[in-house]
Amino acid sequence: MGYLSVIVLLPLAAVAARSLDGGLDGFWRAVSSPESVAALKLTVIVSLIVVAVNAVTGTLIAWVLVRDEFPGKRIVSALIDLPFALPTIVAGLTLLALYGPRSPLHVDISFTRVGIAMALLFVTLPFVVRSVQPVLMALDPEVEEAAASLGARGSQIFRRIVLPSVSPAILSGAALAFARAVGEFGSVVLLSGNRPFRTEVAAVFIFGRIQSDDISGAAAASMVLLFVSLVVLIGICLFGRRASRHEE
C-alpha cells in the first residue's frame, strides 16, 4: 500500500487538487470549453473504435500464431511486441514517413482522424494478442475434437467452445488497449497535425495547456480523461465477470 500510494495515489491526488485551483467554476470552465470537449470526445470515440478493431484482429492473429505453422512464424511473433519496445515518437515518425505527404505507397492520411486511428492501432495491437495467445495455448484441443466428431461445424465450435473461454482474455486485452489509447501522445503528435476541433487529441490538448501555463486547466482535462477511462475499464471488467459466470 505504501508503494502504491507513492507511485499512484499521491500523484493522482495532486492532479485532482491542482484541477480545483480555480474552484468548481474554474474546473467546469476548463473542461466545458469547446476545444476541450472536442479533444476529449475525439480521443474517446477513436479509442473505442480502435479497441473494437483490435479485439477482432488481435484475436485472429493470436489464433494464427497458436494454431498454424508457417515459415517466419517466430519473426511475426517478435514483430507483435515491436510497439512495446519502439519509442512511440519513433512509431509516429515511421507512420508519417510511410503514410504522409511523401508516402512511397501514395497514401496520405497525415493530419486526419484516420491517421490518428492508424497510430493507435499500431501501439495497442500487442495488448490483445498477448492476452489471448496464452489462453488459446492452454485450451484442450480434445474438447474441440470431440465436438467435431459429434458433427459440430467449425463456426459452432468456435462460438460455443473457444469464444467463451477466450472472451475474458479479449476483454482484458481490450481494457489495456483502451487505457493506452486514451493517453497516447508520442505516436499521434506528429501524424495528427494537432488541429483544434479536428485532429487534436486529449493528450496533445493537455500538453498545450501546460505550455500555456494553464496547469489547472490541464489538470482538469486530465481528471475528466481519467474518469472516463475508469468508467470504461470498470464496465469492461464487469462485462468480463458476467461472461465468466455465464460460462461456469
Buried (B, 14 or more C-beta within 10 A) or exposed (E): EEEEEEEEEEEEEEBBEBBBBBEEEBBEBBBEBEBBBBBBEBBBEBBBBBBEBBBEBBBEBBBBBBEEEEEEEEEEBEEBEEBEEBEBEEBBBBBBBBBBEEBEEEEEBBBBBBBBBBBBBBBBBBBBBBBBBEBBEEBEEEEBEEBBEEEBEEEEBBEEBBBBBBBBBBBBBBBBBBBBBBBBBBBBBBBBBBEBEEBBBBBBBBBBBBEEEBBBBBBBBBBBBBEBBEEBBEEBBEBBEEBBEEEE
